[in-house]
Every structure is written in C-alpha cells, then in structure tokens.
Amino acid sequence: MPAALKTRFAPSPTGRMHLGNARTALFNALLARSAGGTFLLRIEDTDAERSRPEYLEALVEDLRWLGLQWDEGYGVGGPAGPYRQSERDPLYGALLEKLIEKGVAYHCFCSTERLQSVRRAQIDRGAPPRYDGICARLAPAEAQRRLAAGEGAALRFRVPPGETVAFEDLVRGAQRFGTDAIGDFVVRRTDGSPSFFFSNAVDDAAMGVTHVLRGDDHLSNTPRQLLILAALGWDAPRYGHLPLILDESGAPLSKREGSLALATLREEGYRPLALLNYLARLGHHYGDDKFKSLRELSEDFHAESLGSSPSRLELGQLRHWQHLALASEPPDALWEWMGEGVHRCVPPALRGPFVDALRGNVLSPVEARDWAHRLFDDPPALDSSSREALAAADPGLFPAALEALARSPLDYHGFVAALRTRTGLSGKSLFRPLRAALTGTHEGPELARLFDLLGEDRLRARLRAAALTHQDARR
C-alpha cells in the first residue's frame, strides 16, 4: 500500500518570512490537504551563526497567523522528531559514518584558498567549476594520519562518473543531470556541521516526506540529494520546483533584504485570507477568481495546475484580494481590525453605522483611522482637489445647503432634493464641492452614510466653513 502523502515546510530561522517563503509553505499545505495527507514543519537551523531564536518565534507566529497549522513537527511533535536540525546530530553522524564505510564519502583537507584557486583556474579556461578530486585519491591510512594529527577536514560525497541522474519534477517534468558536471560535494563541513544537501535530504526521507514543493533555486541540489539517498538505500520524495516570485522591479524576493516581510503586511492590516488567496494564484491556476476559504483553496489545488514560469508580485492584485477579504468579514471583526485609534474616536452609538459606511472603502486600519478623524474631529484640512472644488463651486451652493440643512437636518435625500431645486445643480457640480466641504477630500464612502454620521451640528459647521473658504478663494 503506498505511503500517505506528506509534505513539509523546512525554513531556516535566519530572517523574517517574506511572500515567497509564505507561498512555499502554502503550496505544501494545500497539496497535503487536497489529498488528506500530512503537513510537517521542520526547522533547518544548522547555521548556528545566522539562526536566531527571535526569527524562529516570528516564523511560527507568521504561519499560525496565516492559518497554516501543521500536523507534525516543531512545537507539535510526532514520530520522527526531533524537528529542529540542530538537535539531530546523532542521526547525521551515524549516517555519515555509514557513507564512509561504504566508500562513498571521504575526508577532504583542501583549504578555502586552494579551492578558490582551482575554481578560478577552471573558470578561466572555460570549464565548469567543480572539485578536482585531489583528496579522493588519498589512501585511507594517510587520511586517518592527518585526522589524528588534528588537521581539519570536510567530508565529501564521491559522485560516480559517467552516470545520469533522472527524475520527474512535479512542476518542470522530466529532468536529467550528468554526474560528470556535478563533482564531489561536501556533506559535512570542516566545523562538523552537516551541509544542506545532506541534512535536508536525509531528514525528508527519515520523516517520511513523500512530496516536496520548493523554489527552483534548489533544482540543481536535487541530483546531489538523490545520489545521497540512493547511497543510503532510502526512498526519495517527489520534488517539484516552483519558479521564484519576482518583486515589482523584477528581482527575486529575499528575506534578508526585507522584501515584503509578512510582519510588515500584517502591521499594515492585510488579512490572512487576502494573502492566501493572492499567493495561491501566484504560480497555480484555479478555474475561477472566486474568493475562497482555506478549505476551498485546498479542495481546488492540484499539482498539475502548477506553472513553470516566474510570477511577478503585483501589489494592486494583493489590494484586490484585501478588498474581497474585508467584504467577507462580519461587522464585529471589522471593528476589531480597525483598531484602537478608531475605537477612541468613534462615538459608541455610531460604531455600527461607521463600520457599514467604511466597508468597501478602506483597505487598512490607517485609512479607517483617517476617516474616523475626518468625521468626528475638527474639520479636516482640505486636499488640493477639494480646495479647487470649493473655489469653483456655484456661489449659491453653500448658502442654499445651509438653508436645506435647516429644513431637513436628519434626511439626506430630502436635503439633496431641496438643494437641487434651489440651485438647479446636479452631478459633479453639486456633489464634488459638497463632498469636499464635508470631508476635505474628493473620494470616499457614500455621502448619504457620511451625512448621518456627521450629524446636524458638524454638518452646519463644515458648510459654514466651506462658504467662507469659497468667498476667500474668489476674492
């Protein structure tokens, strides 16, 4: 009976998660959920110099905020732990010794300077840079003598010459790599830590991972990892290599350069489902543009629908999904999302009407807070477009507006009808200066909703101020 599908997300805690990392986690989670399988979280923290506990804490927080809960792994447990690579040295040591015993790994005493010199010489003569194998020819007794003398050594995997490593990539289809172009590679560094090639591959196999979706910058790593697993007699997962996400300038996203860290987007008020709906379509084709729950994204996810072309980040599209996410939120959730700045400003009795008025018109708590101050504080400063609208307004508009307000203080439609009758204005000539007078800006929620929120006293004060501004502008 075939093993149940199991995917994994294996981040290194060396920086904040960006959208590229989040998409990798999401695609692996969706693939597992679509097949009723298992989603695993492993922490690859063998780089002691750059791995930091605050980054580990942050990536766990980011995943949970997104709703990408894992079934097995770090913080959850499972049968294949521990799930931090820094705690798996005994397993690595035993497997590396096994490779040595089988004659497929050997000690390499080459200095960094020598390796760089060989590499430069190969490049200069147009040859592919690869290890020249000088230490592969050392007699075992000589290697042991040098080790006993305290000489530092890495451990290299002995790549068999003249062979082809072939596999079927879940995204890119059939792949073939000649071993002569690979060269013997490091599986344990001189400091004793395992290389990525080694620890990543053996942990996938030891943890029963059956499918791996990862960035296509790992494509060239795959033949090396397949060679390692074959030498150990272990089954390899099926790999799928996703094209990288490019930022708006066309450069790859980088967590160390702060390319749209999830923490930044979260602070700006983006909703988790907005990000998930956007990311799920960066490199994966859905049959519709419907806003989906995480369950629906999983049900409609298929590895066959993954694309092999790079995806470019478009913030306009992200804002589109943010709009749909906010439209789906219940009023209480929207109120909480708007934050303390709004809560302090909006009168309790107007909380519901304020949320209804702003729904569909703001994309961030900052925008909601701006509208709260516009409506409930002193008259807002006019933007340039509003100043132009007031200056160009019909001279009789604001006197007529004050008179209409006195007759219909709590009836927006009656107010507008009276204003139209008295001035003969309609369309932009009526509503553009009126909106400018009441809000200080030419865009925003429906005036009918704002009319009720402002109330008679603020409406009168703002119309009077607009009349004075209009007079001053025409002098």
C-alpha positions in Angstrom: 0.0 0.0 0.0 1.5 3.4 -1.0 2.5 5.8 1.8 0.1 8.6 2.6 1.1 11.9 1.0 3.2 14.0 3.3 4.6 17.4 2.5 6.8 19.7 4.6 7.9 23.3 5.0 11.5 23.5 6.2 12.5 27.1 6.8 15.8 28.4 8.2 15.3 30.9 11.0 17.7 33.4 9.6 15.3 36.3 8.7 11.7 37.3 8.6 9.4 35.4 6.3 8.5 37.1 3.0 5.8 36.3 0.5 8.0 33.8 -1.4 8.5 31.8 1.8 4.8 32.0 2.6 3.8 30.7 -0.8 6.1 27.7 -0.4 4.5 26.9 2.9 1.0 27.5 1.5 1.5 25.2 -1.6 2.9 22.4 0.6 0.0 22.8 3.0 -2.6 22.9 0.2 -1.1 19.8 -1.5 -1.3 17.9 1.7 -4.8 19.0 2.5 -6.0 18.3 -1.0 -5.0 14.6 -0.6 -6.0 14.2 3.0 -2.3 14.0 3.9 0.1 15.4 6.4 1.8 18.8 6.5 5.0 18.9 8.5 7.1 21.8 9.8 10.9 21.2 10.2 13.3 23.9 11.4 16.6 23.9 9.5 18.9 25.7 12.0 22.3 24.1 11.4 23.7 27.6 10.5 24.4 28.5 14.1 25.9 31.9 13.2 22.8 33.2 11.4 19.9 31.3 13.0 18.3 33.3 15.8 15.6 32.4 18.3 13.6 35.6 17.6 13.3 34.6 13.9 12.2 31.1 14.9 9.5 32.6 17.1 8.5 35.0 14.4 8.1 32.4 11.6 5.9 30.2 13.9 3.8 33.2 14.6 3.5 34.1 10.9 2.4 30.6 10.0 -0.2 30.5 12.7 -1.5 33.9 11.8 -1.9 32.8 8.2 -3.8 29.8 9.4 -1.3 27.3 8.1 -1.4 24.9 11.0 0.9 21.9 10.7 0.0 18.3 11.7 3.5 17.2 12.7 6.8 18.8 13.5 8.2 21.6 15.6 6.0 22.6 18.5 3.5 19.8 17.7 5.6 16.6 17.9 5.3 13.4 16.0 7.0 10.0 15.5 10.1 11.3 13.6 11.4 14.0 15.9 13.3 16.0 17.0 12.2 18.5 14.3 15.0 21.0 14.8 18.1 20.0 12.8 20.3 21.4 15.5 19.0 18.5 17.7 19.6 15.8 15.1 23.4 15.5 15.2 23.4 11.8 16.4 21.4 10.7 13.3 23.6 12.7 11.0 26.8 11.3 12.5 25.7 7.7 12.2 24.6 8.2 8.5 27.8 10.0 7.6 29.8 7.1 9.1 27.8 4.7 7.0 28.7 6.6 3.9 32.4 6.5 4.8 32.1 2.7 5.5 30.5 2.2 2.1 33.4 4.1 0.4 31.1 6.8 -1.0 32.3 9.6 1.3 35.9 10.7 2.0 37.8 13.3 4.0 38.9 16.5 2.2 41.7 18.5 3.7 41.7 21.3 1.0 41.9 24.8 2.3 39.5 27.5 1.2 42.3 29.3 -0.6 43.1 26.2 -2.6 39.5 25.6 -3.6 39.1 29.2 -4.7 42.3 28.9 -6.8 41.1 25.8 -8.5 37.8 27.3 -9.2 39.3 30.4 -10.7 41.5 28.4 -13.0 38.6 26.3 -14.2 36.5 29.3 -15.0 39.5 31.0 -16.8 39.8 28.1 -19.2 36.0 27.8 -19.7 35.5 24.6 -17.7 32.6 24.2 -15.3 33.8 24.9 -11.7 33.8 21.7 -9.7 36.0 20.0 -7.1 39.1 18.4 -8.8 39.1 15.3 -6.6 42.6 15.5 -5.2 41.7 14.2 -1.8 39.6 11.4 -3.3 42.9 9.8 -4.2 44.3 9.9 -0.6 44.9 6.4 0.9 42.7 5.8 3.9 45.7 5.4 6.1 47.0 8.8 5.1 43.7 10.4 5.7 43.5 8.9 9.2 47.0 10.0 10.0 46.2 13.6 9.1 43.0 13.5 11.1 44.8 12.1 14.1 47.3 14.9 13.8 44.4 17.4 14.3 44.1 18.6 10.7 40.7 19.9 9.9 38.7 18.1 7.1 35.4 18.3 5.4 33.6 15.2 4.2 32.8 14.9 0.5 30.4 12.6 -1.3 32.1 10.6 -4.0 30.0 11.2 -7.2 30.0 8.2 -9.6 31.4 9.3 -13.0 29.6 8.8 -16.3 26.1 8.4 -14.9 22.9 10.3 -15.4 20.5 11.2 -12.5 17.0 11.5 -13.9 13.7 12.3 -12.1 10.2 13.6 -12.9 9.7 17.0 -11.5 6.2 17.8 -10.3 6.4 21.2 -12.0 9.0 21.0 -14.7 8.6 17.4 -15.9 11.5 15.2 -16.9 14.9 16.3 -15.6 18.3 14.8 -16.4 21.7 15.7 -14.9 25.1 14.2 -15.8 27.2 13.3 -12.9 30.4 14.4 -14.6 29.2 18.0 -14.3 28.4 17.8 -10.6 31.7 17.0 -8.9 32.2 15.6 -5.4 30.4 17.8 -3.0 30.6 18.5 0.8 28.2 16.6 3.1 29.9 17.7 6.3 31.7 20.9 6.8 35.1 21.3 8.4 33.4 22.6 11.6 31.4 19.3 11.8 28.0 20.6 10.8 26.1 18.8 8.0 25.7 20.5 4.7 22.2 21.4 3.3 22.5 18.8 0.6 22.8 16.1 3.3 20.7 17.1 6.2 17.8 18.3 4.1 17.7 15.1 2.1 18.1 12.6 4.9 15.5 14.4 7.1 12.9 14.3 4.3 13.5 10.6 4.0 13.7 9.9 7.7 10.5 11.8 8.3 8.5 10.1 5.6 8.1 13.1 3.4 6.7 12.0 0.1 6.3 15.3 -1.8 8.4 18.5 -1.7 7.5 21.8 -3.4 10.3 24.3 -3.2 11.9 27.2 -5.1 13.6 26.4 -8.4 16.8 27.7 -7.0 17.0 24.3 -5.4 16.7 22.4 -8.7 20.5 21.8 -9.1 20.6 20.5 -5.5 18.2 17.7 -6.3 20.5 15.3 -8.2 23.0 15.5 -5.3 20.3 14.7 -2.8 19.0 11.8 -4.9 22.6 10.4 -5.0 22.8 10.6 -1.2 19.5 8.9 -0.6 20.3 6.1 -3.2 23.7 5.5 -1.4 21.8 5.1 1.9 19.2 2.9 0.3 16.4 5.3 1.2 13.4 6.3 -0.8 13.4 9.9 -2.1 10.4 12.2 -2.1 9.0 13.5 -5.3 10.3 17.0 -5.9 8.6 20.0 -7.6 10.5 23.2 -8.2 8.5 26.4 -8.2 9.6 29.4 -10.2 10.6 32.2 -8.0 8.4 35.2 -7.3 9.9 38.4 -8.6 9.2 41.8 -7.0 7.9 44.7 -8.9 11.4 45.6 -10.1 12.0 42.1 -11.4 14.4 41.0 -8.7 13.8 37.8 -6.6 12.3 38.3 -3.2 14.8 38.0 -0.3 14.0 37.7 3.4 17.4 39.2 4.3 16.6 42.3 2.2 13.2 42.7 3.8 11.2 42.1 0.6 7.6 42.4 1.9 8.0 40.6 5.2 4.8 39.1 6.4 5.2 41.0 9.6 5.1 44.3 7.6 2.0 43.3 5.7 0.3 42.2 9.0 1.1 45.5 10.6 -0.4 47.3 7.6 -3.6 45.4 8.2 -3.6 42.8 5.5 -6.0 40.0 6.3 -4.6 36.4 6.2 -7.2 35.2 3.7 -6.3 38.1 1.4 -2.7 36.9 1.3 -3.6 33.3 1.0 -6.0 33.9 -2.0 -3.3 36.0 -3.7 -0.4 33.7 -3.1 -2.4 30.6 -4.1 -2.7 32.1 -7.6 1.0 33.0 -7.9 2.1 30.0 -10.0 -1.1 27.9 -9.6 -4.1 28.1 -11.8 -7.6 28.0 -10.3 -10.6 27.7 -12.6 -12.3 30.8 -11.2 -11.5 34.1 -9.4 -13.8 33.4 -6.5 -12.6 34.5 -3.1 -12.0 31.2 -1.3 -11.6 29.9 2.3 -8.5 27.9 3.1 -10.6 24.7 2.8 -11.8 25.7 -0.7 -8.2 26.6 -1.7 -7.2 23.1 -0.7 -10.0 21.3 -2.4 -9.3 23.1 -5.7 -5.5 22.7 -5.5 -3.8 20.3 -8.0 -0.1 19.8 -8.6 -0.9 19.5 -12.3 -2.0 23.2 -12.3 1.3 24.5 -11.1 3.1 26.7 -13.6 6.8 26.8 -14.5 7.0 30.5 -15.5 8.1 33.2 -12.9 5.4 35.1 -11.2 5.7 38.9 -10.6 4.4 40.4 -7.5 1.6 42.9 -8.2 0.5 45.0 -5.1 -2.6 46.0 -7.0 -3.7 42.4 -7.1 -2.9 42.0 -3.4 -5.1 45.0 -2.7 -7.9 43.5 -4.8 -7.9 40.3 -2.6 -7.7 42.5 0.5 -10.9 44.3 -0.6 -12.7 41.0 -1.0 -11.4 39.7 2.3 -12.7 42.7 4.1 -16.0 42.5 2.3 -16.4 39.0 3.8 -15.7 40.0 7.4 -18.6 40.3 9.9 -19.1 43.8 11.4 -17.5 42.9 14.8 -14.4 41.5 13.1 -14.1 44.7 11.0 -14.4 46.8 14.1 -11.7 45.0 15.9 -9.5 45.2 12.8 -9.9 49.0 12.6 -8.0 49.3 15.9 -7.8 51.4 19.0 -7.3 54.7 17.1 -10.8 54.3 15.6 -12.3 52.9 18.8 -11.3 56.0 20.7 -12.6 58.4 18.1 -16.0 56.9 17.0 -18.9 57.5 19.4 -20.2 54.2 20.7 -23.7 54.7 19.3 -22.2 55.2 15.8 -19.9 52.1 15.8 -22.2 50.0 13.6 -23.1 52.8 11.1 -19.4 53.7 10.8 -18.4 50.2 10.0 -21.2 49.9 7.4 -20.1 53.2 5.8 -16.4 52.3 5.6 -16.9 48.7 4.4 -15.6 48.5 0.9 -13.9 52.0 1.1 -10.8 51.3 3.2 -8.1 48.7 2.9 -6.1 49.3 6.1 -6.7 50.4 9.7 -4.7 53.6 8.9 -7.3 54.5 6.3 -10.1 53.8 8.7 -8.5 55.9 11.4 -8.1 58.8 8.9 -11.9 58.6 8.2 -12.7 58.5 11.9 -10.7 61.7 12.4 -12.2 63.3 9.3 -15.8 62.6 10.5 -15.5 63.1 14.3 -12.7 65.6 14.9 -12.4 69.2 13.9 -13.0 69.9 10.2 -10.2 68.2 8.2 -7.6 70.0 6.2 -8.6 70.2 2.5 -6.5 68.3 -0.1 -5.6 70.2 -3.3 -8.5 68.7 -5.2 -11.0 69.8 -2.6 -9.7 73.3 -2.5 -10.1 73.5 -6.3 -13.7 72.1 -6.0 -14.6 74.7 -3.4 -13.1 77.6 -5.4 -15.0 76.5 -8.5 -18.3 75.9 -6.7 -21.5 77.8 -7.6 -21.7 80.9 -5.4 -25.2 80.0 -4.2 -24.4 76.4 -3.3 -23.3 76.7 0.3 -26.0 79.3 1.4 -28.6 77.0 -0.2 -27.0 74.0 1.6 -27.3 75.7 5.0 -30.9 76.5 4.3 -31.7 73.0 3.1 -30.0 71.5 6.2 -32.2 73.6 8.5 -35.3 72.2 6.8 -34.0 68.6 6.6 -31.4 68.1 9.3 -31.7 64.3 9.5 -32.9 63.5 6.0 -30.1 63.3 3.4 -32.3 62.6 0.5 -34.6 65.5 1.4 -31.6 67.7 1.9 -30.3 66.9 -1.6 -33.7 67.3 -3.2 -34.1 70.8 -1.7 -30.6 71.7 -2.8 -31.2 70.6 -6.3 -34.4 72.6 -6.5 -32.9 75.8 -5.1 -29.7 75.7 -7.1 -30.5 73.8 -10.3 -27.2 71.9 -9.8 -26.7 68.1 -10.2 -23.9 65.6 -10.8 -20.4 66.7 -10.2 -21.2 70.4 -10.0 -23.3 69.6 -6.9 -21.6 66.6 -5.2 -17.9 67.3 -5.8 -17.9 70.6 -3.8 -20.4 69.2 -1.3 -18.2 66.2 -0.6 -15.1 68.5 -0.4 -16.9 70.7 2.1 -18.0 67.8 4.3 -14.9 65.5 4.2 -12.0 67.5 2.9 -11.4 65.0 0.1 -13.0 64.1 -3.2 -13.2 60.3 -2.7 -14.7 58.1 -0.1 -17.9 56.4 1.2 -21.4 57.3 0.1 -22.3 60.8 1.2 -25.7 59.6 2.4 -23.9 57.4 5.1 -21.5 60.2 6.0 -24.4 62.7 6.4 -25.9 60.5 9.1 -22.5 60.0 10.8 -21.6 63.7 10.9 -24.9 64.9 12.4 -26.5 68.3 12.2 -24.1 70.3 14.2 -20.9 69.2 12.4 -22.7 69.4 9.0 -23.7 73.0 9.7 -20.2 73.9 10.9 -18.5 72.4 7.9 -20.9 74.0 5.4 -20.3 77.4 7.0 -16.5 76.9 6.9 -16.8 75.9 3.2 -18.8 79.1 2.4 -16.0 81.2 3.9 -13.3 79.3 2.1 -15.2 79.7 -1.2 -15.6 83.5 -0.6 -11.9 83.9 0.2 -10.9 81.9 -2.8 -12.9 84.1 -5.1 -11.6 87.4 -3.8 
